[in-house]
């Protein structure tokens, strides 16, 4: 069993695909949650200079650090055999997952943020779901004609989309 640690803010947002993949696979991991930056900037300010890209999430897998949310999620999907069975399934799930991940991120941030936090609109900017996004995903799914969203077997994209 690998030694796994996921570091992110105490939000769903960009780390949620990784959390879902780890839970689905039954993998034990350390879920390090930093205070949201609008609540307490100090923990993030201390960690940021020591990250590869000045961003989180970070996935530590047996001592190796993987940065960037989708790189982390794709890595876990491959490790847990949830990336797709064929190259075409992998491409479709990655394309459509990326299309939807921004919408899921927006929902995750907004669902965990107190409505009365000063300055939250300035921090978030425009985080609405683009018009027509769900219709686009439905067309993609119908074109696949299979039991999962993007192929012949359950994938990480199915898991992520079902959580939004």
C-alpha positions in Angstrom: 0.0 0.0 0.0 1.5 3.4 -1.0 2.0 6.2 1.5 -0.3 8.9 0.2 -1.0 12.5 1.3 -3.3 15.1 -0.3 -2.8 18.7 0.6 -5.5 21.3 -0.2 -7.7 23.9 1.3 -10.7 22.9 3.4 -12.8 23.1 0.3 -14.1 20.6 -2.3 -13.0 22.5 -5.4 -9.8 21.3 -7.1 -8.9 18.5 -4.8 -12.3 16.8 -4.8 -11.6 14.6 -7.8 -8.6 13.2 -6.0 -10.5 12.7 -2.8 -13.2 10.9 -4.7 -10.7 8.6 -6.5 -8.9 7.8 -3.2 -12.2 7.0 -1.5 -13.5 4.9 -4.4 -10.3 2.9 -4.4 -10.4 2.4 -0.7 -6.9 3.9 -0.3 -5.9 5.2 3.1 -4.4 8.7 2.9 -3.6 11.7 4.9 -6.0 14.5 4.0 -4.2 17.7 5.0 -6.7 20.6 4.8 -5.4 24.1 5.0 -7.7 26.9 6.2 -9.4 28.7 3.3 -7.3 31.7 2.4 -10.1 34.2 3.2 -10.4 32.7 6.7 -6.7 32.4 7.6 -3.9 33.1 5.1 -1.1 32.1 7.5 -1.0 28.3 6.8 -1.1 28.8 3.0 1.5 31.6 3.1 3.9 29.3 5.0 3.4 26.4 2.6 3.3 28.3 -0.8 7.0 29.0 -1.2 7.7 25.2 -0.7 5.4 24.0 -3.5 6.5 23.2 -7.0 4.2 25.8 -8.7 3.1 27.9 -5.8 -0.3 26.2 -5.9 -2.3 23.4 -4.3 -3.5 20.6 -4.5 -0.4 18.5 -3.9 -0.4 14.8 -4.0 2.5 13.0 -2.3 2.7 9.4 -3.4 5.5 7.4 -1.7 7.5 10.6 -1.3 7.1 11.8 -4.8 5.2 15.1 -5.1 2.7 15.6 -7.9 1.3 19.1 -8.5 -1.6 20.5 -10.5 -5.1 19.1 -9.8 -5.7 17.3 -13.1 -2.2 15.7 -13.2 -2.9 14.4 -9.7 -6.4 13.1 -10.7 -5.1 11.5 -13.9 -2.3 9.8 -12.0 -4.7 8.3 -9.5 -7.1 7.3 -12.2 -4.4 5.3 -13.9 -3.2 3.8 -10.6 -6.7 2.6 -9.9 -7.5 1.5 -13.4 -10.2 4.2 -13.8 -8.6 6.1 -16.7 -10.4 4.3 -19.5 -9.7 0.9 -21.2 -8.6 2.3 -24.6 -6.8 5.4 -25.7 -10.0 6.8 -27.2 -11.9 6.3 -23.8 -9.0 8.1 -22.1 -9.1 11.0 -24.5 -12.9 11.3 -24.3 -13.0 11.2 -20.5 -10.1 13.7 -20.3 -11.8 16.1 -22.7 -15.2 16.0 -21.1 -13.9 15.9 -17.6 -11.9 19.0 -18.2 -14.9 20.7 -19.8 -16.9 19.9 -16.6 -14.2 20.3 -14.0 -14.4 24.1 -14.1 -18.2 23.9 -13.4 -17.6 21.4 -10.6 -14.9 23.6 -9.1 -17.2 26.6 -9.1 -19.9 24.6 -7.4 -17.5 23.2 -4.8 -16.1 26.6 -3.9 -19.5 28.3 -3.8 -21.1 25.5 -1.7 -18.5 25.8 1.0 -18.2 29.5 1.2 -20.1 31.5 3.8 -22.4 33.9 2.1 -21.5 36.8 4.4 -17.7 36.6 4.0 -16.4 40.1 3.2 -14.6 40.3 -0.1 -15.7 36.9 -1.4 -17.0 38.3 -4.7 -13.7 40.0 -5.3 -11.9 36.7 -4.5 -14.0 34.5 -6.6 -14.8 36.7 -9.6 -17.1 35.2 -12.2 -17.7 31.6 -11.0 -21.0 30.8 -12.7 -21.5 27.7 -14.8 -21.4 28.6 -18.5 -24.8 28.5 -20.2 -25.3 25.2 -22.2 -22.6 23.3 -20.4 -24.8 20.5 -19.2 -26.4 20.1 -22.6 -22.9 19.8 -24.1 -22.1 17.0 -21.7 -25.3 15.2 -22.4 -24.6 15.3 -26.2 -21.2 13.9 -25.5 -22.7 11.1 -23.3 -25.3 10.2 -25.9 -22.7 10.0 -28.6 -20.7 7.5 -26.5 -23.7 5.0 -26.4 -22.2 3.0 -23.6 -22.9 2.3 -20.0 -20.6 4.9 -18.6 -20.3 8.5 -19.6 -17.2 8.0 -21.8 -16.7 4.3 -22.5 -17.3 0.7 -21.7 -16.4 0.8 -18.0 -16.8 3.1 -15.0 -14.1 5.8 -15.0 -12.8 8.7 -13.0 -14.8 11.1 -15.2 -18.0 9.3 -14.2 -17.1 9.5 -10.6 -16.3 13.2 -10.8 -19.4 14.2 -12.8 -21.7 12.2 -10.5 -20.4 14.2 -7.5 -21.3 17.7 -9.0 
